[in-house]
Amino acid sequence: PCKKEDDSEDTNHVVTGMGEVVQIVKGREGTLVLTSDYQALRRHSLCERRTSPLFPSIDLSRCCQLSPNCIAVSWGMEDSIVVIYRKVQGLRQDGSSVVEWQSMAAVSPL
């Protein structure tokens, strides 16, 4: 689960797969939210899986909640890139609300 500094916040985030984040609000069922780069992450992980027996590994993924609307995720891939996401809320065509984690930046080792 994402670690958060403010324990008064009752929302946690858990990485469950490449580009998949489950948002858990205390007292409610978790909601699966896909990241905006979900398709690219899936393609990249399939390519990496062919060249490395260890990567990608969901066991090596890490998530950190930077603020209520911002998370940082390392997807457990060999490149060690951390992606910064912001929470974006929008509306579907039927008028219901939808949440997406939109990638904003990538941090990579030198």
C-alpha positions in Angstrom: 0.0 0.0 0.0 1.0 3.6 -0.5 2.5 5.1 2.6 1.1 8.4 3.7 2.3 11.0 6.1 -1.1 12.3 7.2 -2.9 9.6 9.1 -6.1 11.7 9.2 -6.6 10.8 5.6 -8.7 7.6 5.3 -7.7 6.7 1.8 -5.0 4.2 0.8 -3.7 3.1 -2.6 -2.5 -0.3 -3.5 -0.7 -1.3 -6.7 -2.3 -4.5 -8.0 -0.8 -4.8 -11.5 0.9 -2.8 -14.2 -1.0 0.5 -14.5 -3.6 -0.7 -11.9 -4.1 1.2 -8.6 -6.8 0.2 -6.1 -8.1 3.1 -4.1 -9.4 2.0 -0.7 -11.5 4.4 1.4 -11.9 3.4 5.0 -15.2 1.6 5.5 -15.9 1.1 1.7 -14.9 -1.4 -0.9 -11.8 -0.7 -3.0 -12.1 0.8 -6.4 -9.8 -0.2 -9.3 -8.4 2.8 -11.1 -6.2 2.5 -14.3 -3.4 4.9 -14.9 -3.3 7.1 -18.0 -0.2 5.1 -19.2 -1.8 1.7 -18.5 -1.4 0.4 -22.1 2.2 1.7 -22.4 3.1 0.0 -19.1 1.6 -3.3 -20.1 3.5 -3.2 -23.5 6.7 -2.3 -21.8 6.4 -5.0 -19.1 5.8 -7.6 -21.8 9.0 -6.6 -23.6 11.0 -6.5 -20.4 9.7 -9.9 -19.4 11.2 -11.4 -22.5 14.7 -10.2 -21.6 14.8 -10.5 -17.8 13.5 -13.4 -15.6 13.2 -11.1 -12.6 11.5 -8.0 -14.1 8.9 -6.6 -14.0 7.8 -7.8 -10.6 4.7 -6.5 -8.9 6.5 -7.7 -5.7 9.1 -5.0 -6.3 6.7 -2.2 -7.1 6.4 0.6 -4.6 3.9 3.4 -4.1 4.0 6.5 -2.0 1.2 9.0 -1.5 2.7 12.5 -1.8 -0.6 14.3 -1.2 -4.3 13.4 -1.4 -4.2 13.9 -5.2 -0.7 12.9 -6.0 1.2 9.5 -5.9 4.6 8.3 -6.9 4.9 4.7 -8.2 7.9 2.6 -9.1 6.5 -0.3 -11.1 9.2 -2.9 -10.2 10.9 -2.7 -13.6 14.6 -2.9 -14.2 14.9 0.7 -15.3 14.0 1.9 -11.8 11.9 4.8 -13.1 9.4 6.4 -10.7 6.3 7.9 -12.2 4.5 10.8 -10.6 0.7 10.7 -11.0 -2.1 13.2 -10.2 -5.7 12.3 -9.5 -8.1 13.6 -12.2 -11.8 13.4 -11.7 -14.1 13.6 -14.7 -17.5 12.6 -16.0 -18.5 9.7 -18.2 -21.0 10.2 -21.0 -23.7 8.8 -18.7 -23.0 11.6 -16.2 -21.3 9.3 -13.6 -18.0 10.3 -12.1 -14.7 8.7 -13.0 -11.3 8.9 -11.4 -8.0 8.4 -13.3 -4.4 8.7 -12.2 -2.8 10.8 -14.9 1.0 10.5 -15.4 2.8 13.9 -15.0 6.5 13.1 -14.8 9.0 10.4 -14.7 12.1 10.4 -12.5 14.9 8.1 -13.5 18.4 7.3 -12.2 21.4 9.1 -13.8 
